[in-house]
Amino acid sequence: MPGDPLFQTILVPVDLTDLEIALPALYKAAAIADYSAGSLHLLNVQTLLPSTFMDFVPPDFNVTQKQIAEQELSDVAKRLPMPDGRVTWHVRTGGVYPEILAEADAIEADLIVMGSHRPAMKTYLLGSNSKTVVRHAKCSVLVVRH
């Protein structure tokens, strides 16, 4: 029944370099949030640059990258069929799955919705962010295949 409070706080990690994978998860999450009258929290994780590269980037590199990511997340949020005020976005810096799990804890997420590539041999051997999030999240996780 609409308005079911099962999933009120939904976290959607977004790889801004691969929106083709992210968009199906975003639209699925928006549908779930709409059904339950919940909210979406988009998350982009910026990976840390190795210290050996820091001499080659401007001093405000991290701040600029965060601002760019926030603007891109804002643009993505506008594409979703969600009412104003029910979509927020966050940018974190660090390892992908630790930051996803930390953000889920911080916002007390009921559900994480992630896009994922089809499994391939390299993901069976090396693991994946989705697999680790599924294994360690304290809430439900929906992996949406592209």
Backbone as a printed PyTorch tensor [residue, N CA C, xyz], in Angstrom:
tensor([[[  0.8290,  -1.1750,   0.0000],
         [  0.0000,   0.0000,   0.0000],
         [  0.8770,   1.2430,   0.0000]],

        [[  0.5460,   2.2590,  -0.7890],
         [  1.3520,   3.4750,  -0.8490],
         [  1.4980,   4.1180,   0.5220]],

        [[  2.6690,   4.6790,   0.7460],
         [  2.9490,   5.2970,   2.0310],
         [  3.4750,   4.3020,   3.0550]],

        [[  3.6910,   3.0420,   2.6400],
         [  4.2430,   2.0260,   3.5240],
         [  5.6000,   2.5120,   4.0310]],

        [[  5.7980,   2.5730,   5.3440],
         [  7.0290,   3.1480,   5.8830],
         [  8.2340,   2.2120,   5.8360]],

        [[  8.1590,   1.1340,   5.0750],
         [  9.2480,   0.1650,   5.0560],
         [ 10.5920,   0.7970,   4.6900]],

        [[ 10.6380,   1.5970,   3.6450],
         [ 11.8870,   2.2160,   3.1980],
         [ 11.7150,   3.7280,   3.1530]],

        [[ 12.0360,   4.3910,   4.2180],
         [ 11.8860,   5.8370,   4.3050],
         [ 13.1530,   6.5810,   3.9080]],

        [[ 14.3130,   5.9850,   4.1390],
         [ 15.5890,   6.6420,   3.8730],
         [ 16.4030,   5.7350,   2.9620]],

        [[ 16.5150,   6.1310,   1.7010],
         [ 17.1360,   5.2860,   0.6840],
         [ 18.4200,   5.9470,   0.1970]],

        [[ 19.5190,   5.2270,   0.3030],
         [ 20.8230,   5.7040,  -0.1540],
         [ 21.1190,   5.1110,  -1.5280]],

        [[ 21.5380,   5.9830,  -2.4600],
         [ 21.8750,   5.5260,  -3.8100],
         [ 23.2840,   6.0170,  -4.1530]],

        [[ 24.2840,   5.1350,  -4.0750],
         [ 25.6230,   5.5220,  -4.5120],
         [ 25.6260,   5.7570,  -6.0260]],

        [[ 26.2650,   6.8460,  -6.4590],
         [ 26.2630,   7.2190,  -7.8710],
         [ 27.6990,   7.4100,  -8.3400]],

        [[ 28.1100,   6.5820,  -9.3100],
         [ 29.3990,   6.7770,  -9.9680],
         [ 29.1440,   7.7360, -11.1270]],

        [[ 29.5840,   8.9650, -10.9610],
         [ 29.3070,   9.9930, -11.9660],
         [ 30.0470,   9.7460, -13.2770]],

        [[ 31.0240,   8.8660, -13.2710],
         [ 31.7400,   8.5350, -14.5040],
         [ 31.0550,   7.4050, -15.2670]],

        [[ 30.0040,   6.8110, -14.6690],
         [ 29.3150,   5.6940, -15.3120],
         [ 27.8060,   5.7750, -15.0340]],

        [[ 27.1930,   6.8540, -15.5150],
         [ 25.7580,   7.0510, -15.2760],
         [ 24.9010,   5.9890, -15.9460]],

        [[ 25.4200,   5.3410, -16.9670],
         [ 24.6740,   4.2720, -17.6340],
         [ 24.3390,   3.1540, -16.6420]],

        [[ 25.2390,   2.8910, -15.7080],
         [ 25.0040,   1.8860, -14.6780],
         [ 24.1640,   2.4740, -13.5430]],

        [[ 24.3830,   3.7410, -13.2250],
         [ 23.6990,   4.3690, -12.0890],
         [ 22.2300,   4.6680, -12.3560]],

        [[ 21.8800,   5.0640, -13.5770],
         [ 20.5110,   5.5190, -13.8440],
         [ 19.4340,   4.4650, -13.5630]],

        [[ 19.6000,   3.2100, -13.9730],
         [ 18.5500,   2.2330, -13.6370],
         [ 18.3380,   2.1090, -12.1220]],

        [[ 19.4160,   2.1530, -11.3510],
         [ 19.2960,   2.0870,  -9.8920],
         [ 18.6110,   3.3380,  -9.3550]],

        [[ 18.9470,   4.4880,  -9.9110],
         [ 18.3290,   5.7430,  -9.4720],
         [ 16.8180,   5.7370,  -9.7150]],

        [[ 16.3990,   5.3020, -10.8880],
         [ 14.9700,   5.2750, -11.1920],
         [ 14.2330,   4.2270, -10.3540]],

        [[ 14.8700,   3.0920, -10.1110],
         [ 14.2590,   2.0700,  -9.2440],
         [ 14.1280,   2.6230,  -7.8280]],

        [[ 15.1670,   3.2850,  -7.3260],
         [ 15.1270,   3.8650,  -5.9800],
         [ 14.0560,   4.9480,  -5.8830]],

        [[ 13.9250,   5.7620,  -6.9310],
         [ 12.8950,   6.8120,  -6.9340],
         [ 11.5010,   6.1960,  -6.8750]],

        [[ 11.2950,   5.1010,  -7.5840],
         [  9.9880,   4.4360,  -7.5520],
         [  9.6960,   3.8910,  -6.1520]],

        [[ 10.6880,   3.3090,  -5.5210],
         [ 10.5050,   2.7730,  -4.1670],
         [ 10.2300,   3.9190,  -3.1950]],

        [[ 11.0030,   5.0000,  -3.3090],
         [ 10.8100,   6.1600,  -2.4290],
         [  9.4340,   6.7780,  -2.6440]],

        [[  8.9910,   6.8480,  -3.8870],
         [  7.6670,   7.4080,  -4.1770],
         [  6.5810,   6.5430,  -3.5410]],

        [[  6.7030,   5.2540,  -3.6800],
         [  5.7190,   4.3160,  -3.1260],
         [  5.6280,   4.4340,  -1.6110]],

        [[  6.7880,   4.5850,  -0.9650],
         [  6.8010,   4.5990,   0.5030],
         [  6.8280,   6.0050,   1.0910]],

        [[  6.7270,   7.0310,   0.2280],
         [  6.8090,   8.4280,   0.6690],
         [  8.1250,   8.6880,   1.4010]],

        [[  9.1740,   8.0460,   0.9290],
         [ 10.4920,   8.1870,   1.5410],
         [ 11.3470,   9.2190,   0.8360]],

        [[ 12.6050,   9.2730,   1.2390],
         [ 13.5450,  10.2280,   0.6580],
         [ 14.7340,   9.4980,   0.0600]],

        [[ 15.3280,  10.1470,  -0.9510],
         [ 16.5310,   9.6180,  -1.6010],
         [ 17.7350,  10.4400,  -1.1670]],

        [[ 18.8340,   9.7450,  -0.9340],
         [ 20.1060,  10.3790,  -0.6070],
         [ 21.1190,   9.8650,  -1.6220]],

        [[ 21.4980,  10.7230,  -2.5590],
         [ 22.4770,  10.3450,  -3.5690],
         [ 23.8630,  10.5450,  -2.9760]],

        [[ 24.7620,   9.6290,  -3.2810],
         [ 26.1190,   9.6910,  -2.7490],
         [ 27.1290,   9.4630,  -3.8550]],

        [[ 28.1020,  10.3500,  -3.9230],
         [ 29.2520,  10.1420,  -4.7960],
         [ 30.4820,  10.0580,  -3.9110]],

        [[ 31.3270,   9.0670,  -4.1780],
         [ 32.5570,   8.9120,  -3.4170],
         [ 33.7320,   9.2820,  -4.3180]],

        [[ 34.4730,  10.2880,  -3.8750],
         [ 35.6930,  10.7060,  -4.5630],
         [ 36.8560,   9.9250,  -3.9570]],

        [[ 37.6010,   9.2380,  -4.7910],
         [ 38.7240,   8.4690,  -4.2600],
         [ 39.8970,   9.3990,  -3.9610]],

        [[ 40.6780,   9.0090,  -2.9900],
         [ 41.8480,   9.7910,  -2.6080],
         [ 42.9370,   9.6600,  -3.6590]],

        [[ 43.5740,  10.7720,  -3.9510],
         [ 44.7370,  10.7200,  -4.8340],
         [ 45.9360,  10.2270,  -4.0450]],

        [[ 46.7590,   9.3790,  -4.6340],
         [ 47.9840,   8.9840,  -3.9450],
         [ 48.8500,  10.2210,  -3.6690]],

        [[ 49.5180,  10.2220,  -2.5510],
         [ 50.3170,  11.3860,  -2.1540],
         [ 51.3850,  11.7350,  -3.1830]],

        [[ 51.8260,  10.7670,  -3.9620],
         [ 52.8450,  11.0470,  -4.9790],
         [ 52.3260,  11.9710,  -6.0770]],

        [[ 50.9990,  12.0540,  -6.2420],
         [ 50.4220,  12.9320,  -7.2560],
         [ 50.1280,  14.3370,  -6.7410]],

        [[ 50.1660,  14.5360,  -5.4410],
         [ 49.7540,  15.8070,  -4.8590],
         [ 50.6080,  16.9850,  -5.3260]],

        [[ 51.8490,  16.7300,  -5.6920],
         [ 52.7060,  17.8030,  -6.2060],
         [ 52.2770,  18.2680,  -7.5920]],

        [[ 51.4600,  17.4780,  -8.2740],
         [ 51.0930,  17.7700,  -9.6550],
         [ 49.6910,  18.3340,  -9.8190]],

        [[ 48.9820,  18.5390,  -8.7210],
         [ 47.6280,  19.0830,  -8.7950],
         [ 47.5660,  20.3930,  -8.0210]],

        [[ 46.6290,  21.2690,  -8.3770],
         [ 46.5040,  22.5400,  -7.6530],
         [ 46.1630,  22.2950,  -6.1860]],

        [[ 46.5110,  23.2340,  -5.3180],
         [ 46.2500,  23.0560,  -3.8810],
         [ 44.7680,  22.8760,  -3.5370]],

        [[ 43.8760,  23.4450,  -4.3480],
         [ 42.4400,  23.3420,  -4.0700],
         [ 41.7740,  22.2200,  -4.8760]],

        [[ 42.5560,  21.2630,  -5.3360],
         [ 42.0510,  20.1880,  -6.1880],
         [ 40.8760,  19.4520,  -5.5510]],

        [[ 41.0270,  19.0150,  -4.3010],
         [ 39.9630,  18.2440,  -3.6440],
         [ 38.6860,  19.0540,  -3.4900]],

        [[ 38.8250,  20.3320,  -3.1440],
         [ 37.6520,  21.2020,  -2.9810],
         [ 36.9390,  21.3790,  -4.3170]],

        [[ 37.7110,  21.6140,  -5.3730],
         [ 37.1340,  21.7920,  -6.7040],
         [ 36.4290,  20.5190,  -7.1670]],

        [[ 37.0560,  19.3660,  -6.9640],
         [ 36.4550,  18.0960,  -7.3720],
         [ 35.1450,  17.8530,  -6.6160]],

        [[ 35.1220,  18.2030,  -5.3340],
         [ 33.8990,  18.0320,  -4.5470],
         [ 32.7900,  18.9420,  -5.0750]],

        [[ 33.1230,  20.1840,  -5.4050],
         [ 32.1230,  21.1210,  -5.9320],
         [ 31.5690,  20.6360,  -7.2650]],

        [[ 32.4400,  20.1210,  -8.1170],
         [ 31.9990,  19.5840,  -9.4130],
         [ 31.0560,  18.4000,  -9.1970]],

        [[ 31.4260,  17.4970,  -8.2930],
         [ 30.5890,  16.3280,  -8.0180],
         [ 29.2440,  16.7440,  -7.4440]],

        [[ 29.2330,  17.7270,  -6.5460],
         [ 27.9660,  18.2020,  -5.9780],
         [ 27.0600,  18.7780,  -7.0640]],

        [[ 27.6240,  19.5310,  -7.9990],
         [ 26.8260,  20.0880,  -9.0880],
         [ 26.2800,  18.9840,  -9.9910]],

        [[ 27.1090,  17.9860, -10.2870],
         [ 26.6590,  16.8830, -11.1270],
         [ 25.5620,  16.0730, -10.4330]],

        [[ 25.6920,  15.8580,  -9.1260],
         [ 24.6390,  15.1530,  -8.3840],
         [ 23.3450,  15.9650,  -8.3780]],

        [[ 23.4710,  17.2770,  -8.2570],
         [ 22.3010,  18.1480,  -8.3150],
         [ 21.5990,  17.9980,  -9.6630]],

        [[ 22.3840,  17.9550, -10.7340],
         [ 21.8200,  17.7800, -12.0750],
         [ 21.1240,  16.4250, -12.2090]],

        [[ 21.7340,  15.3750, -11.6520],
         [ 21.1270,  14.0410, -11.6870],
         [ 19.8160,  14.0530, -10.9050]],

        [[ 19.8210,  14.6880,  -9.7360],
         [ 18.6220,  14.7350,  -8.8860],
         [ 17.4490,  15.3920,  -9.6210]],

        [[ 17.7340,  16.3980, -10.4260],
         [ 16.6780,  17.0930, -11.1630],
         [ 16.0180,  16.1970, -12.2070]],

        [[ 16.7130,  15.1580, -12.6410],
         [ 16.1770,  14.2400, -13.6460],
         [ 15.2160,  13.2150, -13.0440]],

        [[ 15.2140,  13.0960, -11.7180],
         [ 14.4170,  12.0590, -11.0650],
         [ 12.9880,  12.5330, -10.8390]],

        [[ 12.0230,  11.6300, -10.9630],
         [ 10.6250,  11.9950, -10.7460],
         [ 10.2850,  12.0370,  -9.2540]],

        [[ 10.9390,  12.9450,  -8.5420],
         [ 10.7420,  13.0760,  -7.0960],
         [ 10.3900,  14.5150,  -6.7570]],

        [[  9.5130,  14.7120,  -5.7700],
         [  9.1680,  16.0700,  -5.3570],
         [ 10.3660,  16.7930,  -4.7430]],

        [[ 10.3580,  18.1120,  -4.8330],
         [ 11.4000,  18.9180,  -4.2090],
         [ 11.4850,  18.5930,  -2.7250]],

        [[ 12.6910,  18.5830,  -2.2240],
         [ 12.8970,  18.3590,  -0.8030],
         [ 13.0150,  16.9050,  -0.3960]],

        [[ 12.7660,  15.9720,  -1.3260],
         [ 12.8750,  14.5510,  -0.9700],
         [ 14.1030,  13.8930,  -1.5880]],

        [[ 14.9620,  14.7110,  -2.2140],
         [ 16.2250,  14.1980,  -2.7460],
         [ 17.3400,  15.1030,  -2.2400]],

        [[ 18.3380,  14.4960,  -1.6150],
         [ 19.5310,  15.2290,  -1.1960],
         [ 20.7410,  14.5200,  -1.7750]],

        [[ 21.8860,  15.1810,  -1.7290],
         [ 23.0970,  14.5590,  -2.2490],
         [ 24.2650,  14.8870,  -1.3390]],

        [[ 25.2050,  13.9650,  -1.3550],
         [ 26.3670,  14.0500,  -0.4860],
         [ 27.5900,  13.6030,  -1.2840]],

        [[ 28.7330,  14.1830,  -0.9580],
         [ 29.9980,  13.7610,  -1.5540],
         [ 30.9370,  13.4210,  -0.4080]],

        [[ 31.5360,  12.2430,  -0.4780],
         [ 32.5210,  11.8130,   0.5040],
         [ 33.8230,  11.5040,  -0.2230]],

        [[ 34.8870,  11.5100,   0.5190],
         [ 36.1920,  11.1940,  -0.0430],
         [ 36.7730,  10.0150,   0.7150]],

        [[ 37.2440,   9.0240,  -0.0310],
         [ 37.8440,   7.8400,   0.5900],
         [ 37.6230,   6.6170,  -0.2680]],

        [[ 37.6390,   5.4560,   0.3670],
         [ 37.3790,   4.1950,  -0.3190],
         [ 35.8920,   4.0680,  -0.5980]],

        [[ 35.5430,   3.4850,  -1.7280],
         [ 34.1470,   3.4610,  -2.1590],
         [ 33.2550,   2.7500,  -1.1470]],

        [[ 33.5010,   1.4620,  -0.8910],
         [ 32.5520,   0.7660,  -0.0300],
         [ 32.6100,   1.2160,   1.4330]],

        [[ 33.7730,   1.5750,   1.9930],
         [ 33.7260,   2.0820,   3.3750],
         [ 32.9210,   3.3750,   3.4950]],

        [[ 32.9960,   4.2330,   2.4830],
         [ 32.2520,   5.4950,   2.5280],
         [ 30.7590,   5.2790,   2.3070]],

        [[ 30.4060,   4.3180,   1.4620],
         [ 28.9880,   3.9880,   1.2810],
         [ 28.4170,   3.4840,   2.6060]],

        [[ 29.1200,   2.5830,   3.2520],
         [ 28.6450,   2.0360,   4.5250],
         [ 28.5880,   3.1090,   5.6090]],

        [[ 29.5780,   4.0000,   5.6350],
         [ 29.5910,   5.0820,   6.6260],
         [ 28.4210,   6.0390,   6.4080]],

        [[ 28.1410,   6.3640,   5.1440],
         [ 27.0150,   7.2660,   4.8460],
         [ 25.6910,   6.5920,   5.1990]],

        [[ 25.5730,   5.3070,   4.9040],
         [ 24.3500,   4.5810,   5.2620],
         [ 24.1210,   4.6370,   6.7690]],

        [[ 25.1760,   4.4640,   7.5320],
         [ 25.0500,   4.5630,   8.9880],
         [ 24.7050,   5.9840,   9.4150]],

        [[ 25.3600,   6.9690,   8.8080],
         [ 25.1670,   8.3670,   9.2010],
         [ 23.7290,   8.8370,   8.9770]],

        [[ 23.1220,   8.3950,   7.8840],
         [ 21.7440,   8.8340,   7.5960],
         [ 20.6990,   7.8310,   8.0860]],

        [[ 21.1820,   6.7440,   8.6930],
         [ 20.3010,   5.6690,   9.1630],
         [ 19.4300,   5.1390,   8.0240]],

        [[ 20.1040,   4.7710,   6.9380],
         [ 19.4130,   4.2760,   5.7440],
         [ 18.6560,   2.9880,   6.0370]],

        [[ 17.4720,   2.8880,   5.4480],
         [ 16.6760,   1.6620,   5.4950],
         [ 17.0220,   0.7440,   4.3240]],

        [[ 17.5410,   1.3560,   3.2560],
         [ 17.8040,   0.6230,   2.0280],
         [ 18.9230,   1.3160,   1.2640]],

        [[ 19.8060,   0.5070,   0.6790],
         [ 20.8170,   0.9940,  -0.2570],
         [ 20.4670,   0.3940,  -1.6110]],

        [[ 20.3760,   1.2370,  -2.6290],
         [ 20.1010,   0.7630,  -3.9870],
         [ 21.3180,   1.0940,  -4.8310]],

        [[ 21.9460,   0.0520,  -5.3870],
         [ 23.1840,   0.2260,  -6.1480],
         [ 23.0490,  -0.3280,  -7.5550]],

        [[ 23.6220,   0.3910,  -8.5020],
         [ 23.7430,  -0.1340,  -9.8520],
         [ 24.9490,  -1.0420,  -9.9130]],

        [[ 24.9270,  -1.9930, -10.8320],
         [ 26.0550,  -2.9110, -10.9520],
         [ 26.1550,  -3.4370, -12.3730]],

        [[ 27.3890,  -3.7000, -12.7760],
         [ 27.6340,  -4.3770, -14.0560],
         [ 27.2130,  -5.8290, -13.9210]],

        [[ 27.0220,  -6.4700, -15.0360],
         [ 26.8050,  -7.9180, -15.0130],
         [ 28.0830,  -8.5640, -14.4830]],

        [[ 27.9450,  -9.6710, -13.7590],
         [ 29.1500, -10.3230, -13.2420],
         [ 30.0690, -10.7730, -14.3720]],

        [[ 31.3380, -10.6380, -14.1180],
         [ 32.3540, -11.1090, -15.0620],
         [ 33.4110, -11.8440, -14.2610]],

        [[ 34.2740, -12.5550, -14.9450],
         [ 35.2920, -13.3280, -14.2410],
         [ 36.1400, -12.4480, -13.3300]],

        [[ 36.4700, -11.2120, -13.7560],
         [ 37.3100, -10.3610, -12.9140],
         [ 36.6110, -10.0010, -11.6080]],

        [[ 35.2750,  -9.8720, -11.6180],
         [ 34.5930,  -9.5450, -10.3640],
         [ 34.4920, -10.7760,  -9.4700]],

        [[ 34.4620, -11.9620, -10.0490],
         [ 34.4630, -13.1630,  -9.2120],
         [ 35.8090, -13.3160,  -8.5140]],

        [[ 36.8750, -12.9510,  -9.2050],
         [ 38.2070, -13.1170,  -8.6290],
         [ 38.6070, -11.9630,  -7.7250]],

        [[ 38.2390, -10.7510,  -8.0690],
         [ 38.6950,  -9.5780,  -7.3330],
         [ 37.6680,  -9.0200,  -6.3650]],

        [[ 36.4440,  -9.4360,  -6.4670],
         [ 35.3980,  -8.8760,  -5.6250],
         [ 34.8760,  -7.5880,  -6.2300]],

        [[ 33.9030,  -6.9860,  -5.5720],
         [ 33.3410,  -5.7470,  -6.0830],
         [ 32.8200,  -4.9150,  -4.9190]],

        [[ 32.6100,  -3.6390,  -5.1830],
         [ 32.0390,  -2.7700,  -4.1500],
         [ 30.6450,  -3.2360,  -3.7670]],

        [[ 29.8410,  -3.6260,  -4.7450],
         [ 28.4790,  -4.0830,  -4.4470],
         [ 28.4960,  -5.2880,  -3.5170]],

        [[ 29.3550,  -6.2360,  -3.8150],
         [ 29.4320,  -7.4480,  -2.9960],
         [ 29.7920,  -7.1060,  -1.5590]],

        [[ 30.7320,  -6.2070,  -1.3880],
         [ 31.1680,  -5.8380,  -0.0440],
         [ 30.0810,  -5.0730,   0.6940]],

        [[ 29.3850,  -4.1780,  -0.0070],
         [ 28.2850,  -3.4400,   0.6210],
         [ 27.1840,  -4.4120,   1.0400]],

        [[ 26.8170,  -5.3410,   0.1680],
         [ 25.7920,  -6.3310,   0.5040],
         [ 26.2000,  -7.1120,   1.7500]],

        [[ 27.4420,  -7.5070,   1.8020],
         [ 27.9290,  -8.3310,   2.9130],
         [ 27.9500,  -7.5750,   4.2370]],

        [[ 28.2690,  -6.2740,   4.2250],
         [ 28.5240,  -5.5590,   5.4780],
         [ 27.4760,  -4.5180,   5.8610]],

        [[ 26.5340,  -4.2160,   5.0000],
         [ 25.5270,  -3.1920,   5.3190],
         [ 24.6310,  -3.6640,   6.4580]],

        [[ 24.2090,  -2.7080,   7.2570],
         [ 23.2920,  -3.0010,   8.3640],
         [ 21.8310,  -2.9400,   7.9160]],

        [[ 21.6070,  -2.5010,   6.6860],
         [ 20.2450,  -2.4010,   6.1490],
         [ 20.1360,  -3.2670,   4.9040]],

        [[ 18.9590,  -3.3080,   4.3240],
         [ 18.7460,  -4.0590,   3.0820],
         [ 19.4940,  -3.3770,   1.9350]],

        [[ 19.9000,  -4.1840,   0.9600],
         [ 20.6080,  -3.6850,  -0.2100],
         [ 19.9590,  -4.2940,  -1.4550]],

        [[ 19.6340,  -3.4180,  -2.4060],
         [ 19.1020,  -3.8630,  -3.6910],
         [ 20.1370,  -3.5390,  -4.7520]],

        [[ 20.5920,  -4.5730,  -5.4620],
         [ 21.5510,  -4.3800,  -6.5440],
         [ 20.7810,  -4.4620,  -7.8550]],

        [[ 20.8110,  -3.3680,  -8.6050],
         [ 20.0750,  -3.2810,  -9.8710],
         [ 21.0680,  -3.5150, -10.9960]],

        [[ 20.8530,  -4.5790, -11.7270],
         [ 21.7390,  -4.9200, -12.8450],
         [ 21.4200,  -4.0510, -14.0500]],

        [[ 22.4640,  -3.6680, -14.7710],
         [ 22.3100,  -2.8890, -16.0040],
         [ 21.8980,  -3.8260, -17.1080]]])
